[in-house]
């Protein structure tokens, strides 16, 4: 866990909930994003939830967002992520990983989005992923580029443990408005 000089907001002092505190403070601006998170991470998809959580954690790792990387790594683990899944998030080495082609697309979309080209899409298809699976990976990647910026912009620090949060998400989902 790296520490840096995070911005501090008086209204968020003493709130250990992370991104939930930011969203609760301005529900009319942010709470609809919890419905979005539920949809892209846990609802019906062409990729299983564990793969979507791995993509979320990997995107967050690329962005240096410790809070989201840590929480979504734990969420992936709670869904049965393999040691290889966890290693790809921790070390960033996607070579030979079962999601390598999708993760290469996600990396480029995160770090150099305007350089995505047809060859990148074809590499994903050549690796055996469908267009629908790629679209689901794109949705997760795009969402976590947004979530990472909300978290980092508000100075949300990583937690020591996300086990309870994983249990809550697995029991109640992301969208608590339901």
Biotite code that builds the C-alpha atoms (Angstrom):
import biotite.structure as struc

atoms = struc.array([
    struc.Atom([0.000, 0.000, 0.000], chain_id="A", res_id=1, res_name="UNK", atom_name="CA", element="C"),
    struc.Atom([1.496, 3.264, -1.173], chain_id="A", res_id=2, res_name="UNK", atom_name="CA", element="C"),
    struc.Atom([0.831, 6.491, 0.609], chain_id="A", res_id=3, res_name="UNK", atom_name="CA", element="C"),
    struc.Atom([0.736, 9.874, -1.030], chain_id="A", res_id=4, res_name="UNK", atom_name="CA", element="C"),
    struc.Atom([-0.538, 13.319, -0.182], chain_id="A", res_id=5, res_name="UNK", atom_name="CA", element="C"),
    struc.Atom([-4.244, 12.834, -0.916], chain_id="A", res_id=6, res_name="UNK", atom_name="CA", element="C"),
    struc.Atom([-6.645, 15.753, -1.074], chain_id="A", res_id=7, res_name="UNK", atom_name="CA", element="C"),
    struc.Atom([-8.681, 16.089, 2.124], chain_id="A", res_id=8, res_name="UNK", atom_name="CA", element="C"),
    struc.Atom([-12.283, 17.230, 2.198], chain_id="A", res_id=9, res_name="UNK", atom_name="CA", element="C"),
    struc.Atom([-13.731, 18.346, 5.545], chain_id="A", res_id=10, res_name="UNK", atom_name="CA", element="C"),
    struc.Atom([-17.121, 16.861, 4.709], chain_id="A", res_id=11, res_name="UNK", atom_name="CA", element="C"),
    struc.Atom([-15.539, 13.413, 4.233], chain_id="A", res_id=12, res_name="UNK", atom_name="CA", element="C"),
    struc.Atom([-13.347, 13.368, 7.378], chain_id="A", res_id=13, res_name="UNK", atom_name="CA", element="C"),
    struc.Atom([-13.930, 10.364, 9.562], chain_id="A", res_id=14, res_name="UNK", atom_name="CA", element="C"),
    struc.Atom([-15.894, 8.446, 6.953], chain_id="A", res_id=15, res_name="UNK", atom_name="CA", element="C"),
    struc.Atom([-14.293, 5.032, 6.508], chain_id="A", res_id=16, res_name="UNK", atom_name="CA", element="C"),
    struc.Atom([-16.700, 3.935, 3.797], chain_id="A", res_id=17, res_name="UNK", atom_name="CA", element="C"),
    struc.Atom([-14.540, 4.988, 0.847], chain_id="A", res_id=18, res_name="UNK", atom_name="CA", element="C"),
    struc.Atom([-16.407, 5.692, -2.350], chain_id="A", res_id=19, res_name="UNK", atom_name="CA", element="C"),
    struc.Atom([-19.715, 5.077, -0.544], chain_id="A", res_id=20, res_name="UNK", atom_name="CA", element="C"),
    struc.Atom([-19.143, 8.183, 1.567], chain_id="A", res_id=21, res_name="UNK", atom_name="CA", element="C"),
    struc.Atom([-18.549, 10.285, -1.552], chain_id="A", res_id=22, res_name="UNK", atom_name="CA", element="C"),
    struc.Atom([-21.698, 8.953, -3.171], chain_id="A", res_id=23, res_name="UNK", atom_name="CA", element="C"),
    struc.Atom([-23.823, 9.356, -0.048], chain_id="A", res_id=24, res_name="UNK", atom_name="CA", element="C"),
    struc.Atom([-22.715, 12.958, 0.334], chain_id="A", res_id=25, res_name="UNK", atom_name="CA", element="C"),
    struc.Atom([-24.039, 13.856, -3.138], chain_id="A", res_id=26, res_name="UNK", atom_name="CA", element="C"),
    struc.Atom([-26.615, 11.185, -3.934], chain_id="A", res_id=27, res_name="UNK", atom_name="CA", element="C"),
    struc.Atom([-28.287, 13.092, -6.754], chain_id="A", res_id=28, res_name="UNK", atom_name="CA", element="C"),
    struc.Atom([-24.953, 13.269, -8.590], chain_id="A", res_id=29, res_name="UNK", atom_name="CA", element="C"),
    struc.Atom([-23.400, 9.886, -7.826], chain_id="A", res_id=30, res_name="UNK", atom_name="CA", element="C"),
    struc.Atom([-25.848, 7.243, -6.545], chain_id="A", res_id=31, res_name="UNK", atom_name="CA", element="C"),
    struc.Atom([-26.997, 6.316, -10.043], chain_id="A", res_id=32, res_name="UNK", atom_name="CA", element="C"),
    struc.Atom([-23.445, 5.090, -10.569], chain_id="A", res_id=33, res_name="UNK", atom_name="CA", element="C"),
    struc.Atom([-24.146, 2.282, -8.103], chain_id="A", res_id=34, res_name="UNK", atom_name="CA", element="C"),
    struc.Atom([-26.887, 1.053, -10.450], chain_id="A", res_id=35, res_name="UNK", atom_name="CA", element="C"),
    struc.Atom([-24.325, 1.293, -13.249], chain_id="A", res_id=36, res_name="UNK", atom_name="CA", element="C"),
    struc.Atom([-21.785, -0.678, -11.174], chain_id="A", res_id=37, res_name="UNK", atom_name="CA", element="C"),
    struc.Atom([-24.379, -3.370, -10.467], chain_id="A", res_id=38, res_name="UNK", atom_name="CA", element="C"),
    struc.Atom([-25.232, -3.640, -14.145], chain_id="A", res_id=39, res_name="UNK", atom_name="CA", element="C"),
    struc.Atom([-21.677, -3.841, -15.476], chain_id="A", res_id=40, res_name="UNK", atom_name="CA", element="C"),
    struc.Atom([-20.219, -6.028, -12.718], chain_id="A", res_id=41, res_name="UNK", atom_name="CA", element="C"),
    struc.Atom([-22.940, -8.412, -11.570], chain_id="A", res_id=42, res_name="UNK", atom_name="CA", element="C"),
    struc.Atom([-25.971, -8.494, -13.861], chain_id="A", res_id=43, res_name="UNK", atom_name="CA", element="C"),
    struc.Atom([-26.400, -10.685, -16.969], chain_id="A", res_id=44, res_name="UNK", atom_name="CA", element="C"),
    struc.Atom([-23.351, -10.449, -19.221], chain_id="A", res_id=45, res_name="UNK", atom_name="CA", element="C"),
    struc.Atom([-21.249, -12.350, -21.709], chain_id="A", res_id=46, res_name="UNK", atom_name="CA", element="C"),
    struc.Atom([-18.396, -12.401, -19.164], chain_id="A", res_id=47, res_name="UNK", atom_name="CA", element="C"),
    struc.Atom([-18.772, -13.964, -15.711], chain_id="A", res_id=48, res_name="UNK", atom_name="CA", element="C"),
    struc.Atom([-18.732, -11.607, -12.697], chain_id="A", res_id=49, res_name="UNK", atom_name="CA", element="C"),
    struc.Atom([-15.284, -12.833, -11.595], chain_id="A", res_id=50, res_name="UNK", atom_name="CA", element="C"),
    struc.Atom([-13.790, -11.801, -14.958], chain_id="A", res_id=51, res_name="UNK", atom_name="CA", element="C"),
    struc.Atom([-15.461, -8.406, -14.771], chain_id="A", res_id=52, res_name="UNK", atom_name="CA", element="C"),
    struc.Atom([-14.084, -7.880, -11.245], chain_id="A", res_id=53, res_name="UNK", atom_name="CA", element="C"),
    struc.Atom([-10.600, -8.853, -12.483], chain_id="A", res_id=54, res_name="UNK", atom_name="CA", element="C"),
    struc.Atom([-10.925, -6.307, -15.301], chain_id="A", res_id=55, res_name="UNK", atom_name="CA", element="C"),
    struc.Atom([-12.081, -3.669, -12.786], chain_id="A", res_id=56, res_name="UNK", atom_name="CA", element="C"),
    struc.Atom([-9.115, -4.380, -10.503], chain_id="A", res_id=57, res_name="UNK", atom_name="CA", element="C"),
    struc.Atom([-6.672, -4.444, -13.436], chain_id="A", res_id=58, res_name="UNK", atom_name="CA", element="C"),
    struc.Atom([-7.963, -1.121, -14.809], chain_id="A", res_id=59, res_name="UNK", atom_name="CA", element="C"),
    struc.Atom([-7.660, 0.372, -11.323], chain_id="A", res_id=60, res_name="UNK", atom_name="CA", element="C"),
    struc.Atom([-4.102, -0.955, -11.007], chain_id="A", res_id=61, res_name="UNK", atom_name="CA", element="C"),
    struc.Atom([-3.209, 0.702, -14.323], chain_id="A", res_id=62, res_name="UNK", atom_name="CA", element="C"),
    struc.Atom([-4.601, 3.968, -12.971], chain_id="A", res_id=63, res_name="UNK", atom_name="CA", element="C"),
    struc.Atom([-2.786, 3.634, -9.649], chain_id="A", res_id=64, res_name="UNK", atom_name="CA", element="C"),
    struc.Atom([-6.091, 3.658, -7.752], chain_id="A", res_id=65, res_name="UNK", atom_name="CA", element="C"),
    struc.Atom([-5.228, 1.651, -4.653], chain_id="A", res_id=66, res_name="UNK", atom_name="CA", element="C"),
    struc.Atom([-8.725, 1.784, -3.168], chain_id="A", res_id=67, res_name="UNK", atom_name="CA", element="C"),
    struc.Atom([-10.491, 0.361, -6.247], chain_id="A", res_id=68, res_name="UNK", atom_name="CA", element="C"),
    struc.Atom([-7.694, -2.065, -7.061], chain_id="A", res_id=69, res_name="UNK", atom_name="CA", element="C"),
    struc.Atom([-7.730, -3.419, -3.509], chain_id="A", res_id=70, res_name="UNK", atom_name="CA", element="C"),
    struc.Atom([-11.488, -3.659, -3.182], chain_id="A", res_id=71, res_name="UNK", atom_name="CA", element="C"),
    struc.Atom([-12.123, -5.225, -6.582], chain_id="A", res_id=72, res_name="UNK", atom_name="CA", element="C"),
    struc.Atom([-9.242, -7.660, -6.154], chain_id="A", res_id=73, res_name="UNK", atom_name="CA", element="C"),
    struc.Atom([-10.946, -8.817, -2.957], chain_id="A", res_id=74, res_name="UNK", atom_name="CA", element="C"),
    struc.Atom([-14.328, -8.922, -4.718], chain_id="A", res_id=75, res_name="UNK", atom_name="CA", element="C"),
    struc.Atom([-12.797, -11.066, -7.492], chain_id="A", res_id=76, res_name="UNK", atom_name="CA", element="C"),
    struc.Atom([-11.225, -13.319, -4.860], chain_id="A", res_id=77, res_name="UNK", atom_name="CA", element="C"),
    struc.Atom([-14.606, -13.704, -3.143], chain_id="A", res_id=78, res_name="UNK", atom_name="CA", element="C"),
    struc.Atom([-16.041, -14.942, -6.450], chain_id="A", res_id=79, res_name="UNK", atom_name="CA", element="C"),
    struc.Atom([-13.335, -17.559, -6.896], chain_id="A", res_id=80, res_name="UNK", atom_name="CA", element="C"),
    struc.Atom([-10.619, -15.719, -8.829], chain_id="A", res_id=81, res_name="UNK", atom_name="CA", element="C"),
    struc.Atom([-7.644, -17.956, -9.521], chain_id="A", res_id=82, res_name="UNK", atom_name="CA", element="C"),
    struc.Atom([-4.085, -17.359, -8.368], chain_id="A", res_id=83, res_name="UNK", atom_name="CA", element="C"),
    struc.Atom([-3.312, -16.381, -11.987], chain_id="A", res_id=84, res_name="UNK", atom_name="CA", element="C"),
    struc.Atom([-6.133, -13.806, -11.917], chain_id="A", res_id=85, res_name="UNK", atom_name="CA", element="C"),
    struc.Atom([-4.793, -12.280, -8.716], chain_id="A", res_id=86, res_name="UNK", atom_name="CA", element="C"),
    struc.Atom([-1.207, -12.301, -10.001], chain_id="A", res_id=87, res_name="UNK", atom_name="CA", element="C"),
    struc.Atom([-2.148, -10.468, -13.195], chain_id="A", res_id=88, res_name="UNK", atom_name="CA", element="C"),
    struc.Atom([-3.669, -7.677, -11.095], chain_id="A", res_id=89, res_name="UNK", atom_name="CA", element="C"),
    struc.Atom([-0.781, -7.561, -8.637], chain_id="A", res_id=90, res_name="UNK", atom_name="CA", element="C"),
    struc.Atom([2.071, -7.702, -11.148], chain_id="A", res_id=91, res_name="UNK", atom_name="CA", element="C"),
    struc.Atom([0.436, -6.522, -14.381], chain_id="A", res_id=92, res_name="UNK", atom_name="CA", element="C"),
    struc.Atom([1.953, -9.330, -16.436], chain_id="A", res_id=93, res_name="UNK", atom_name="CA", element="C"),
    struc.Atom([-0.878, -10.473, -18.692], chain_id="A", res_id=94, res_name="UNK", atom_name="CA", element="C"),
    struc.Atom([1.185, -12.805, -20.904], chain_id="A", res_id=95, res_name="UNK", atom_name="CA", element="C"),
    struc.Atom([-0.370, -16.269, -21.063], chain_id="A", res_id=96, res_name="UNK", atom_name="CA", element="C"),
    struc.Atom([-3.318, -15.246, -18.869], chain_id="A", res_id=97, res_name="UNK", atom_name="CA", element="C"),
    struc.Atom([-6.670, -16.565, -20.056], chain_id="A", res_id=98, res_name="UNK", atom_name="CA", element="C"),
    struc.Atom([-7.931, -12.960, -20.442], chain_id="A", res_id=99, res_name="UNK", atom_name="CA", element="C"),
    struc.Atom([-4.679, -11.657, -21.983], chain_id="A", res_id=100, res_name="UNK", atom_name="CA", element="C"),
    struc.Atom([-6.248, -10.318, -25.199], chain_id="A", res_id=101, res_name="UNK", atom_name="CA", element="C"),
    struc.Atom([-9.059, -8.551, -23.337], chain_id="A", res_id=102, res_name="UNK", atom_name="CA", element="C"),
    struc.Atom([-6.621, -7.149, -20.775], chain_id="A", res_id=103, res_name="UNK", atom_name="CA", element="C"),
    struc.Atom([-4.301, -5.867, -23.523], chain_id="A", res_id=104, res_name="UNK", atom_name="CA", element="C"),
    struc.Atom([-7.283, -4.033, -25.041], chain_id="A", res_id=105, res_name="UNK", atom_name="CA", element="C"),
    struc.Atom([-8.217, -2.671, -21.593], chain_id="A", res_id=106, res_name="UNK", atom_name="CA", element="C"),
    struc.Atom([-4.637, -1.525, -20.987], chain_id="A", res_id=107, res_name="UNK", atom_name="CA", element="C"),
    struc.Atom([-4.521, 0.372, -24.272], chain_id="A", res_id=108, res_name="UNK", atom_name="CA", element="C"),
    struc.Atom([-8.020, 1.796, -23.764], chain_id="A", res_id=109, res_name="UNK", atom_name="CA", element="C"),
    struc.Atom([-6.981, 3.050, -20.317], chain_id="A", res_id=110, res_name="UNK", atom_name="CA", element="C"),
    struc.Atom([-3.520, 4.381, -21.101], chain_id="A", res_id=111, res_name="UNK", atom_name="CA", element="C"),
    struc.Atom([-3.855, 5.505, -24.747], chain_id="A", res_id=112, res_name="UNK", atom_name="CA", element="C"),
    struc.Atom([-7.551, 5.447, -25.694], chain_id="A", res_id=113, res_name="UNK", atom_name="CA", element="C"),
    struc.Atom([-7.253, 7.355, -28.955], chain_id="A", res_id=114, res_name="UNK", atom_name="CA", element="C"),
    struc.Atom([-4.853, 4.725, -30.316], chain_id="A", res_id=115, res_name="UNK", atom_name="CA", element="C"),
    struc.Atom([-7.343, 1.815, -30.243], chain_id="A", res_id=116, res_name="UNK", atom_name="CA", element="C"),
    struc.Atom([-7.672, 0.421, -33.754], chain_id="A", res_id=117, res_name="UNK", atom_name="CA", element="C"),
    struc.Atom([-9.231, -2.423, -35.718], chain_id="A", res_id=118, res_name="UNK", atom_name="CA", element="C"),
    struc.Atom([-6.121, -4.557, -35.213], chain_id="A", res_id=119, res_name="UNK", atom_name="CA", element="C"),
    struc.Atom([-6.655, -4.372, -31.442], chain_id="A", res_id=120, res_name="UNK", atom_name="CA", element="C"),
    struc.Atom([-10.237, -5.564, -31.863], chain_id="A", res_id=121, res_name="UNK", atom_name="CA", element="C"),
    struc.Atom([-9.160, -8.344, -34.210], chain_id="A", res_id=122, res_name="UNK", atom_name="CA", element="C"),
    struc.Atom([-6.514, -9.513, -31.725], chain_id="A", res_id=123, res_name="UNK", atom_name="CA", element="C"),
    struc.Atom([-9.272, -9.979, -29.160], chain_id="A", res_id=124, res_name="UNK", atom_name="CA", element="C"),
    struc.Atom([-11.395, -11.941, -31.644], chain_id="A", res_id=125, res_name="UNK", atom_name="CA", element="C"),
    struc.Atom([-8.398, -14.038, -32.743], chain_id="A", res_id=126, res_name="UNK", atom_name="CA", element="C"),
    struc.Atom([-7.917, -15.022, -29.105], chain_id="A", res_id=127, res_name="UNK", atom_name="CA", element="C"),
    struc.Atom([-11.450, -16.447, -29.112], chain_id="A", res_id=128, res_name="UNK", atom_name="CA", element="C"),
    struc.Atom([-13.444, -13.646, -27.496], chain_id="A", res_id=129, res_name="UNK", atom_name="CA", element="C"),
    struc.Atom([-16.720, -12.520, -29.040], chain_id="A", res_id=130, res_name="UNK", atom_name="CA", element="C"),
    struc.Atom([-17.670, -8.978, -29.881], chain_id="A", res_id=131, res_name="UNK", atom_name="CA", element="C"),
    struc.Atom([-20.138, -9.044, -26.981], chain_id="A", res_id=132, res_name="UNK", atom_name="CA", element="C"),
    struc.Atom([-17.446, -10.137, -24.514], chain_id="A", res_id=133, res_name="UNK", atom_name="CA", element="C"),
    struc.Atom([-15.234, -7.296, -25.748], chain_id="A", res_id=134, res_name="UNK", atom_name="CA", element="C"),
    struc.Atom([-18.084, -4.810, -25.347], chain_id="A", res_id=135, res_name="UNK", atom_name="CA", element="C"),
    struc.Atom([-18.580, -5.993, -21.764], chain_id="A", res_id=136, res_name="UNK", atom_name="CA", element="C"),
    struc.Atom([-14.851, -5.575, -21.060], chain_id="A", res_id=137, res_name="UNK", atom_name="CA", element="C"),
    struc.Atom([-14.982, -2.069, -22.567], chain_id="A", res_id=138, res_name="UNK", atom_name="CA", element="C"),
    struc.Atom([-17.916, -1.172, -20.292], chain_id="A", res_id=139, res_name="UNK", atom_name="CA", element="C"),
    struc.Atom([-16.024, -2.303, -17.186], chain_id="A", res_id=140, res_name="UNK", atom_name="CA", element="C"),
    struc.Atom([-12.859, -0.505, -18.275], chain_id="A", res_id=141, res_name="UNK", atom_name="CA", element="C"),
    struc.Atom([-14.714, 2.733, -19.027], chain_id="A", res_id=142, res_name="UNK", atom_name="CA", element="C"),
    struc.Atom([-16.609, 2.584, -15.742], chain_id="A", res_id=143, res_name="UNK", atom_name="CA", element="C"),
    struc.Atom([-13.433, 2.098, -13.728], chain_id="A", res_id=144, res_name="UNK", atom_name="CA", element="C"),
    struc.Atom([-11.653, 4.924, -15.429], chain_id="A", res_id=145, res_name="UNK", atom_name="CA", element="C"),
    struc.Atom([-14.575, 7.043, -14.161], chain_id="A", res_id=146, res_name="UNK", atom_name="CA", element="C"),
    struc.Atom([-14.720, 5.469, -10.681], chain_id="A", res_id=147, res_name="UNK", atom_name="CA", element="C"),
    struc.Atom([-10.937, 5.743, -10.243], chain_id="A", res_id=148, res_name="UNK", atom_name="CA", element="C"),
    struc.Atom([-11.083, 9.458, -10.937], chain_id="A", res_id=149, res_name="UNK", atom_name="CA", element="C"),
    struc.Atom([-13.910, 9.989, -8.466], chain_id="A", res_id=150, res_name="UNK", atom_name="CA", element="C"),
    struc.Atom([-11.981, 8.073, -5.800], chain_id="A", res_id=151, res_name="UNK", atom_name="CA", element="C"),
    struc.Atom([-8.620, 9.734, -6.467], chain_id="A", res_id=152, res_name="UNK", atom_name="CA", element="C"),
    struc.Atom([-10.148, 13.193, -6.894], chain_id="A", res_id=153, res_name="UNK", atom_name="CA", element="C"),
    struc.Atom([-11.792, 12.900, -3.477], chain_id="A", res_id=154, res_name="UNK", atom_name="CA", element="C"),
    struc.Atom([-8.664, 11.467, -1.840], chain_id="A", res_id=155, res_name="UNK", atom_name="CA", element="C"),
    struc.Atom([-10.247, 8.154, -0.836], chain_id="A", res_id=156, res_name="UNK", atom_name="CA", element="C"),
    struc.Atom([-7.504, 6.144, 0.861], chain_id="A", res_id=157, res_name="UNK", atom_name="CA", element="C"),
    struc.Atom([-7.201, 2.386, 0.548], chain_id="A", res_id=158, res_name="UNK", atom_name="CA", element="C"),
    struc.Atom([-8.515, 0.248, 3.397], chain_id="A", res_id=159, res_name="UNK", atom_name="CA", element="C"),
    struc.Atom([-6.542, -2.413, 5.216], chain_id="A", res_id=160, res_name="UNK", atom_name="CA", element="C"),
    struc.Atom([-9.195, -5.068, 4.526], chain_id="A", res_id=161, res_name="UNK", atom_name="CA", element="C"),
    struc.Atom([-12.099, -5.382, 2.086], chain_id="A", res_id=162, res_name="UNK", atom_name="CA", element="C"),
    struc.Atom([-13.454, -8.753, 3.263], chain_id="A", res_id=163, res_name="UNK", atom_name="CA", element="C"),
    struc.Atom([-16.618, -7.324, 4.842], chain_id="A", res_id=164, res_name="UNK", atom_name="CA", element="C"),
    struc.Atom([-17.243, -5.134, 1.805], chain_id="A", res_id=165, res_name="UNK", atom_name="CA", element="C"),
    struc.Atom([-16.994, -8.214, -0.435], chain_id="A", res_id=166, res_name="UNK", atom_name="CA", element="C"),
    struc.Atom([-19.530, -10.049, 1.734], chain_id="A", res_id=167, res_name="UNK", atom_name="CA", element="C"),
    struc.Atom([-21.917, -7.087, 1.556], chain_id="A", res_id=168, res_name="UNK", atom_name="CA", element="C"),
    struc.Atom([-21.569, -6.783, -2.239], chain_id="A", res_id=169, res_name="UNK", atom_name="CA", element="C"),
    struc.Atom([-22.069, -10.520, -2.704], chain_id="A", res_id=170, res_name="UNK", atom_name="CA", element="C"),
    struc.Atom([-25.158, -10.463, -0.476], chain_id="A", res_id=171, res_name="UNK", atom_name="CA", element="C"),
    struc.Atom([-26.790, -7.152, -1.404], chain_id="A", res_id=172, res_name="UNK", atom_name="CA", element="C"),
    struc.Atom([-25.154, -6.072, -4.674], chain_id="A", res_id=173, res_name="UNK", atom_name="CA", element="C"),
    struc.Atom([-23.731, -2.683, -5.520], chain_id="A", res_id=174, res_name="UNK", atom_name="CA", element="C"),
    struc.Atom([-27.042, -0.869, -5.908], chain_id="A", res_id=175, res_name="UNK", atom_name="CA", element="C"),
    struc.Atom([-28.585, -0.442, -2.464], chain_id="A", res_id=176, res_name="UNK", atom_name="CA", element="C"),
    struc.Atom([-31.499, 1.589, -3.829], chain_id="A", res_id=177, res_name="UNK", atom_name="CA", element="C"),
    struc.Atom([-33.335, -1.567, -4.940], chain_id="A", res_id=178, res_name="UNK", atom_name="CA", element="C"),
])
